[in-house]
Amino acid sequence: MPESPSYRERRYTAQDGLSLYYRDYGDPLSRRPPVLCLGGLARNSKDFHAFAGRLARARRVVCPDYRGRGRSDYDPDWRNYRPEVYGNDLFHLMAAADLHGVVVCGLSLGGLLAMGLSVTAPAQLTAVILDDVGPELGQAAIDRIRDYIGRDHPQPDWPAAVAEVKRLFPNLGLKDEAGWRRFAEATFRSGEDGRLHVDWDVSLAKALSHDRHDLWVYYRALRPFPVLAFRGALSDVLSAETFARMAEVKPDLVRVTVPEVGHVPLLDHPQVEQAIDDFLARIDERS
């Protein structure tokens, strides 16, 4: 795949033959633990560009597009849009990209997948960063997310796309128009009809089930690992009560509540950046 000045574009083949995409930043031979960035339900590798570029000065950073998002293939069977399949894809990614001892930075769904990897591939993990996600999820938030990811939101131009993401994510916490534009560009893609369309398969919504698994089982599997967890103070996904219980279950959990933002606190927020830098410095000292 072509090279970018700041990252390498790579593809690998999933167990069922789908071609999946990832961005590879930094020095693959760095002795510091690499970071594996896992995005939210309908998000993709573009969300991590600035964050990965900053970390790549000192370490390798890998940012995949899940199946059905970004530049990865869409799955012809929507029933495969489920965590078990994503976890298998990530296992294949780590093998294909020669990733070992990763620090997983998981936003929303990505945090749930990090919990899953602590069960299915614990030897591959060094530490975990959870961004506004925990073992209990707000039902109102799930319903809201199902509604917006289950349909396209075609826009005529980028100013309209910016207005749409502001409507969809009013508590995101972006402070300027440049930030909103970058977020819009990570949310929409240009279509053959000349309009902008969401950069995910809207069939993802079909796979969101009302069934509930005991996610505390997976969270408890994080006990051996250093974990940093963020919560947006206005989040409707991760409640303050669940956030407090997470610390009771794992007393060494490092918790940070980010004021005045909802789901999810962005990785370029100054408080988030500082907490991650401090956390990674401690991980590096242990490695």
C-alpha beads as a LAMMPS data file, in Angstrom:
LAMMPS data file: protein, C-alpha beads

287 atoms
286 bonds

1 atom types
1 bond types

-500.0 500.0 xlo xhi
-500.0 500.0 ylo yhi
-500.0 500.0 zlo zhi

Masses

1 110.0

Atoms # bond

1 1 1 0.000 0.000 0.000
2 1 1 1.178 3.609 -0.516
3 1 1 3.188 5.361 2.150
4 1 1 2.207 8.546 4.007
5 1 1 4.806 10.891 5.484
6 1 1 3.605 9.974 8.986
7 1 1 2.316 6.403 8.731
8 1 1 2.413 3.232 6.678
9 1 1 -0.825 1.925 5.163
10 1 1 -1.227 -1.826 5.529
11 1 1 -3.826 -4.512 4.885
12 1 1 -4.253 -8.047 6.173
13 1 1 -6.726 -10.828 5.494
14 1 1 -9.213 -11.864 8.153
15 1 1 -10.094 -15.482 8.897
16 1 1 -13.088 -15.290 6.527
17 1 1 -11.239 -13.619 3.670
18 1 1 -12.191 -9.974 4.256
19 1 1 -9.442 -7.451 3.549
20 1 1 -8.921 -5.244 6.602
21 1 1 -6.961 -2.000 6.813
22 1 1 -4.695 -0.452 9.429
23 1 1 -2.323 2.453 9.851
24 1 1 1.131 1.777 11.248
25 1 1 2.949 4.716 12.865
26 1 1 6.411 5.006 14.404
27 1 1 9.417 2.712 14.625
28 1 1 8.511 -1.005 14.552
29 1 1 11.828 -1.708 16.297
30 1 1 11.214 0.633 19.226
31 1 1 11.860 -1.078 22.543
32 1 1 8.974 0.727 24.190
33 1 1 5.638 -1.116 24.307
34 1 1 3.601 -0.429 21.166
35 1 1 0.140 1.101 21.405
36 1 1 -2.853 -0.523 19.716
37 1 1 -5.629 2.051 19.195
38 1 1 -9.173 0.673 19.090
39 1 1 -11.964 3.079 18.206
40 1 1 -15.643 3.360 18.943
41 1 1 -18.471 1.415 17.360
42 1 1 -18.750 3.372 14.102
43 1 1 -15.322 5.029 14.159
44 1 1 -12.088 4.344 12.278
45 1 1 -8.332 4.919 12.274
46 1 1 -8.651 8.560 11.234
47 1 1 -9.772 9.419 14.773
48 1 1 -6.315 8.564 16.099
49 1 1 -4.148 10.435 13.580
50 1 1 -2.971 13.300 15.795
51 1 1 -2.708 11.083 18.885
52 1 1 -0.761 8.376 17.055
53 1 1 1.535 10.924 15.432
54 1 1 2.404 12.377 18.820
55 1 1 3.114 8.993 20.428
56 1 1 5.015 7.758 17.362
57 1 1 7.965 9.984 18.248
58 1 1 8.872 7.355 20.834
59 1 1 7.012 4.130 20.005
60 1 1 5.066 2.190 17.424
61 1 1 1.328 2.863 17.174
62 1 1 -1.114 0.714 15.186
63 1 1 -4.647 1.908 14.362
64 1 1 -7.002 -0.541 12.611
65 1 1 -10.302 -0.007 10.842
66 1 1 -12.717 -2.684 12.048
67 1 1 -14.603 -4.612 9.370
68 1 1 -17.395 -2.422 8.043
69 1 1 -15.603 0.838 8.821
70 1 1 -13.261 3.166 6.975
71 1 1 -11.087 1.417 4.406
72 1 1 -11.742 -2.119 5.599
73 1 1 -14.142 -4.346 3.668
74 1 1 -17.795 -4.289 4.616
75 1 1 -19.084 -7.678 5.716
76 1 1 -21.820 -9.154 3.472
77 1 1 -23.328 -10.789 6.579
78 1 1 -24.250 -8.212 9.231
79 1 1 -24.345 -10.999 11.838
80 1 1 -20.543 -10.895 11.854
81 1 1 -20.563 -7.396 13.304
82 1 1 -20.124 -8.641 16.833
83 1 1 -17.345 -8.502 19.461
84 1 1 -16.230 -12.120 19.079
85 1 1 -15.477 -11.579 15.393
86 1 1 -13.745 -8.258 16.027
87 1 1 -11.595 -9.945 18.663
88 1 1 -10.602 -12.658 16.206
89 1 1 -9.751 -9.982 13.637
90 1 1 -7.531 -8.248 16.199
91 1 1 -5.791 -11.505 17.041
92 1 1 -4.979 -11.925 13.337
93 1 1 -3.859 -8.292 13.144
94 1 1 -1.398 -8.713 15.998
95 1 1 0.034 -11.785 14.311
96 1 1 0.233 -10.140 10.877
97 1 1 1.745 -6.911 12.237
98 1 1 4.098 -8.715 14.671
99 1 1 2.651 -6.888 17.660
100 1 1 3.547 -8.094 21.148
101 1 1 3.080 -6.705 24.630
102 1 1 0.754 -3.935 23.504
103 1 1 -0.801 -1.101 25.441
104 1 1 -4.387 -1.120 24.201
105 1 1 -6.040 2.296 24.048
106 1 1 -9.747 1.555 23.670
107 1 1 -12.451 4.158 23.127
108 1 1 -15.992 2.971 23.854
109 1 1 -16.335 -0.348 21.947
110 1 1 -12.541 -0.447 21.761
111 1 1 -12.407 -0.601 25.545
112 1 1 -14.783 -3.565 25.590
113 1 1 -12.552 -5.298 23.048
114 1 1 -9.545 -4.577 25.275
115 1 1 -11.360 -6.364 28.100
116 1 1 -12.008 -9.270 25.755
117 1 1 -8.330 -9.467 24.795
118 1 1 -7.434 -9.713 28.471
119 1 1 -9.333 -13.032 28.433
120 1 1 -8.462 -14.384 24.987
121 1 1 -4.916 -13.053 24.527
122 1 1 -3.552 -11.964 27.935
123 1 1 0.037 -12.731 26.954
124 1 1 -0.180 -10.056 24.265
125 1 1 -1.116 -7.246 26.677
126 1 1 1.080 -4.933 28.734
127 1 1 -1.489 -2.354 29.863
128 1 1 -4.906 -0.919 28.974
129 1 1 -6.418 2.545 28.603
130 1 1 -10.236 2.665 28.773
131 1 1 -11.946 5.775 27.435
132 1 1 -15.507 6.245 28.705
133 1 1 -16.507 2.619 28.821
134 1 1 -17.039 0.058 31.532
135 1 1 -18.772 -3.211 32.400
136 1 1 -22.208 -1.538 32.512
137 1 1 -23.553 0.656 29.704
138 1 1 -26.414 3.131 29.814
139 1 1 -29.440 1.802 27.915
140 1 1 -30.503 5.268 26.774
141 1 1 -27.061 5.759 25.259
142 1 1 -27.225 2.412 23.462
143 1 1 -30.601 3.329 21.989
144 1 1 -29.259 6.709 20.889
145 1 1 -26.207 5.140 19.260
146 1 1 -28.297 2.484 17.507
147 1 1 -30.476 5.215 16.028
148 1 1 -27.706 7.302 14.490
149 1 1 -25.461 4.493 13.214
150 1 1 -28.378 2.639 11.619
151 1 1 -28.905 5.195 8.859
152 1 1 -26.880 7.305 6.515
153 1 1 -26.690 11.039 7.081
154 1 1 -25.846 12.305 3.560
155 1 1 -24.556 15.873 3.428
156 1 1 -24.018 18.174 0.443
157 1 1 -20.698 19.636 1.589
158 1 1 -18.252 19.866 4.507
159 1 1 -19.909 22.831 6.281
160 1 1 -23.128 20.797 6.376
161 1 1 -21.202 17.746 7.630
162 1 1 -19.697 19.844 10.429
163 1 1 -23.169 21.026 11.417
164 1 1 -24.390 17.420 11.466
165 1 1 -21.633 16.143 13.766
166 1 1 -22.269 19.071 16.084
167 1 1 -25.905 17.960 16.227
168 1 1 -25.043 14.294 16.756
169 1 1 -22.294 14.862 19.344
170 1 1 -23.178 18.051 21.275
171 1 1 -21.078 17.127 24.341
172 1 1 -17.923 16.104 22.519
173 1 1 -15.995 19.027 23.943
174 1 1 -14.335 20.330 20.771
175 1 1 -13.342 23.960 21.240
176 1 1 -12.831 25.308 17.716
177 1 1 -14.067 24.958 14.147
178 1 1 -10.840 23.282 13.009
179 1 1 -11.426 20.490 15.514
180 1 1 -15.016 20.015 14.370
181 1 1 -13.869 19.905 10.748
182 1 1 -11.306 17.189 11.532
183 1 1 -13.954 15.200 13.368
184 1 1 -16.357 15.559 10.443
185 1 1 -13.655 14.359 8.041
186 1 1 -13.197 11.269 10.225
187 1 1 -16.960 10.662 10.195
188 1 1 -17.873 11.153 6.523
189 1 1 -16.433 10.064 3.178
190 1 1 -17.039 11.345 -0.344
191 1 1 -19.490 9.257 -2.365
192 1 1 -19.784 8.671 -6.092
193 1 1 -22.920 10.833 -6.082
194 1 1 -20.882 13.867 -5.034
195 1 1 -22.353 13.884 -1.527
196 1 1 -20.767 12.998 1.802
197 1 1 -21.838 9.745 3.460
198 1 1 -21.096 8.150 6.828
199 1 1 -17.878 6.132 6.804
200 1 1 -19.363 2.926 8.185
201 1 1 -21.757 0.163 7.188
202 1 1 -25.199 1.151 8.499
203 1 1 -25.924 -2.577 8.931
204 1 1 -23.869 -2.344 12.131
205 1 1 -27.046 -1.313 13.914
206 1 1 -28.708 -4.656 13.134
207 1 1 -26.097 -6.442 15.221
208 1 1 -26.679 -4.352 18.344
209 1 1 -28.605 -6.718 20.567
210 1 1 -30.665 -6.081 23.662
211 1 1 -29.065 -9.223 25.102
212 1 1 -26.694 -8.543 27.970
213 1 1 -23.551 -10.443 28.859
214 1 1 -21.876 -10.112 32.238
215 1 1 -19.132 -7.692 31.237
216 1 1 -17.804 -7.639 34.804
217 1 1 -16.281 -11.052 34.099
218 1 1 -14.175 -9.493 31.360
219 1 1 -13.376 -6.417 33.415
220 1 1 -12.083 -8.572 36.276
221 1 1 -9.666 -10.173 33.816
222 1 1 -7.902 -6.788 33.695
223 1 1 -6.796 -7.137 37.322
224 1 1 -3.206 -8.227 36.487
225 1 1 -2.654 -5.240 34.179
226 1 1 -2.078 -1.537 34.789
227 1 1 -5.252 0.254 33.686
228 1 1 -5.990 3.947 33.164
229 1 1 -9.688 4.832 32.808
230 1 1 -11.360 8.038 31.676
231 1 1 -14.946 9.154 32.108
232 1 1 -16.605 12.189 30.589
233 1 1 -18.458 13.988 33.368
234 1 1 -21.512 14.335 31.077
235 1 1 -21.340 10.775 29.724
236 1 1 -24.545 8.804 29.321
237 1 1 -22.576 5.638 28.480
238 1 1 -20.469 5.262 31.642
239 1 1 -22.232 6.345 34.835
240 1 1 -20.442 7.772 37.858
241 1 1 -21.730 4.806 39.884
242 1 1 -20.228 2.241 37.507
243 1 1 -16.980 4.224 37.399
244 1 1 -16.776 4.093 41.197
245 1 1 -17.510 0.358 41.286
246 1 1 -14.745 -0.241 38.744
247 1 1 -12.290 1.146 41.304
248 1 1 -13.726 -1.085 44.027
249 1 1 -13.189 -4.170 41.855
250 1 1 -9.699 -3.023 40.807
251 1 1 -8.250 -0.808 43.575
252 1 1 -5.136 0.127 41.586
253 1 1 -7.244 1.524 38.727
254 1 1 -6.107 5.018 37.733
255 1 1 -9.287 7.062 37.191
256 1 1 -9.695 10.458 35.558
257 1 1 -13.002 12.293 35.166
258 1 1 -12.900 14.906 32.416
259 1 1 -15.198 17.856 33.177
260 1 1 -17.722 19.398 30.778
261 1 1 -17.533 16.639 28.146
262 1 1 -19.668 13.607 27.359
263 1 1 -18.976 10.441 25.402
264 1 1 -16.070 10.213 24.701
265 1 1 -13.310 12.456 26.103
266 1 1 -11.023 13.153 23.142
267 1 1 -7.397 12.091 23.297
268 1 1 -6.085 15.595 22.601
269 1 1 -7.822 17.054 25.663
270 1 1 -4.988 18.475 27.842
271 1 1 -6.059 16.515 30.929
272 1 1 -6.288 13.302 28.903
273 1 1 -2.937 13.863 27.189
274 1 1 -1.159 14.459 30.498
275 1 1 -2.694 11.406 32.157
276 1 1 -1.738 9.172 29.204
277 1 1 1.820 10.536 29.083
278 1 1 2.267 9.885 32.809
279 1 1 0.754 6.406 32.499
280 1 1 2.953 5.417 29.554
281 1 1 6.047 6.751 31.334
282 1 1 5.334 4.379 34.217
283 1 1 4.770 1.500 31.801
284 1 1 8.057 2.257 30.046
285 1 1 9.906 2.184 33.351
286 1 1 8.548 -1.284 34.060
287 1 1 9.351 -2.668 30.606

Bonds

1 1 1 2
2 1 2 3
3 1 3 4
4 1 4 5
5 1 5 6
6 1 6 7
7 1 7 8
8 1 8 9
9 1 9 10
10 1 10 11
11 1 11 12
12 1 12 13
13 1 13 14
14 1 14 15
15 1 15 16
16 1 16 17
17 1 17 18
18 1 18 19
19 1 19 20
20 1 20 21
21 1 21 22
22 1 22 23
23 1 23 24
24 1 24 25
25 1 25 26
26 1 26 27
27 1 27 28
28 1 28 29
29 1 29 30
30 1 30 31
31 1 31 32
32 1 32 33
33 1 33 34
34 1 34 35
35 1 35 36
36 1 36 37
37 1 37 38
38 1 38 39
39 1 39 40
40 1 40 41
41 1 41 42
42 1 42 43
43 1 43 44
44 1 44 45
45 1 45 46
46 1 46 47
47 1 47 48
48 1 48 49
49 1 49 50
50 1 50 51
51 1 51 52
52 1 52 53
53 1 53 54
54 1 54 55
55 1 55 56
56 1 56 57
57 1 57 58
58 1 58 59
59 1 59 60
60 1 60 61
61 1 61 62
62 1 62 63
63 1 63 64
64 1 64 65
65 1 65 66
66 1 66 67
67 1 67 68
68 1 68 69
69 1 69 70
70 1 70 71
71 1 71 72
72 1 72 73
73 1 73 74
74 1 74 75
75 1 75 76
76 1 76 77
77 1 77 78
78 1 78 79
79 1 79 80
80 1 80 81
81 1 81 82
82 1 82 83
83 1 83 84
84 1 84 85
85 1 85 86
86 1 86 87
87 1 87 88
88 1 88 89
89 1 89 90
90 1 90 91
91 1 91 92
92 1 92 93
93 1 93 94
94 1 94 95
95 1 95 96
96 1 96 97
97 1 97 98
98 1 98 99
99 1 99 100
100 1 100 101
101 1 101 102
102 1 102 103
103 1 103 104
104 1 104 105
105 1 105 106
106 1 106 107
107 1 107 108
108 1 108 109
109 1 109 110
110 1 110 111
111 1 111 112
112 1 112 113
113 1 113 114
114 1 114 115
115 1 115 116
116 1 116 117
117 1 117 118
118 1 118 119
119 1 119 120
120 1 120 121
121 1 121 122
122 1 122 123
123 1 123 124
124 1 124 125
125 1 125 126
126 1 126 127
127 1 127 128
128 1 128 129
129 1 129 130
130 1 130 131
131 1 131 132
132 1 132 133
133 1 133 134
134 1 134 135
135 1 135 136
136 1 136 137
137 1 137 138
138 1 138 139
139 1 139 140
140 1 140 141
141 1 141 142
142 1 142 143
143 1 143 144
144 1 144 145
145 1 145 146
146 1 146 147
147 1 147 148
148 1 148 149
149 1 149 150
150 1 150 151
151 1 151 152
152 1 152 153
153 1 153 154
154 1 154 155
155 1 155 156
156 1 156 157
157 1 157 158
158 1 158 159
159 1 159 160
160 1 160 161
161 1 161 162
162 1 162 163
163 1 163 164
164 1 164 165
165 1 165 166
166 1 166 167
167 1 167 168
168 1 168 169
169 1 169 170
170 1 170 171
171 1 171 172
172 1 172 173
173 1 173 174
174 1 174 175
175 1 175 176
176 1 176 177
177 1 177 178
178 1 178 179
179 1 179 180
180 1 180 181
181 1 181 182
182 1 182 183
183 1 183 184
184 1 184 185
185 1 185 186
186 1 186 187
187 1 187 188
188 1 188 189
189 1 189 190
190 1 190 191
191 1 191 192
192 1 192 193
193 1 193 194
194 1 194 195
195 1 195 196
196 1 196 197
197 1 197 198
198 1 198 199
199 1 199 200
200 1 200 201
201 1 201 202
202 1 202 203
203 1 203 204
204 1 204 205
205 1 205 206
206 1 206 207
207 1 207 208
208 1 208 209
209 1 209 210
210 1 210 211
211 1 211 212
212 1 212 213
213 1 213 214
214 1 214 215
215 1 215 216
216 1 216 217
217 1 217 218
218 1 218 219
219 1 219 220
220 1 220 221
221 1 221 222
222 1 222 223
223 1 223 224
224 1 224 225
225 1 225 226
226 1 226 227
227 1 227 228
228 1 228 229
229 1 229 230
230 1 230 231
231 1 231 232
232 1 232 233
233 1 233 234
234 1 234 235
235 1 235 236
236 1 236 237
237 1 237 238
238 1 238 239
239 1 239 240
240 1 240 241
241 1 241 242
242 1 242 243
243 1 243 244
244 1 244 245
245 1 245 246
246 1 246 247
247 1 247 248
248 1 248 249
249 1 249 250
250 1 250 251
251 1 251 252
252 1 252 253
253 1 253 254
254 1 254 255
255 1 255 256
256 1 256 257
257 1 257 258
258 1 258 259
259 1 259 260
260 1 260 261
261 1 261 262
262 1 262 263
263 1 263 264
264 1 264 265
265 1 265 266
266 1 266 267
267 1 267 268
268 1 268 269
269 1 269 270
270 1 270 271
271 1 271 272
272 1 272 273
273 1 273 274
274 1 274 275
275 1 275 276
276 1 276 277
277 1 277 278
278 1 278 279
279 1 279 280
280 1 280 281
281 1 281 282
282 1 282 283
283 1 283 284
284 1 284 285
285 1 285 286
286 1 286 287
